[in-house]
């Protein structure tokens, strides 16, 4: 098994998408997906990239999937 380094709080804040400052102005308490009560995937696609990291999104909205 590969040894992983534990990151301290300061290092975690430097990661892209970390910290509350990057989510300022982004929608809160909104889930994007195809389920009842979710905002549509089209609305997720129109979000700025910085906000896409701050919201909850269903995998059905992701283009290209994950690797």
C-alpha positions, 0 to 999 in steps of 0.5 A, a space after each residue: 500500500 502506498 504511504 500517503 502524507 497527511 495534510 494539515 489544515 493550511 495545506 488543505 486550504 491551498 487545494 483548488 476548490 477548498 475553503 469558503 472564499 472560493 464558493 462566495 456567490 455560488 448557489 447554496 443548498 441546491 442539488 443538480 440532477 434528474 431527481 424530483 426536486 433537483 435543479 436541472 443538469 442544464 443549470 449546473 452546466 451554466 455555472 462558472 467552473 469555480 461554483 461547480 466545485 461548490 455544489 452537489 451534483 448527480 453523476 448523470 449531469 457530468 459529461 465524460 464521467 470520471 476516471 
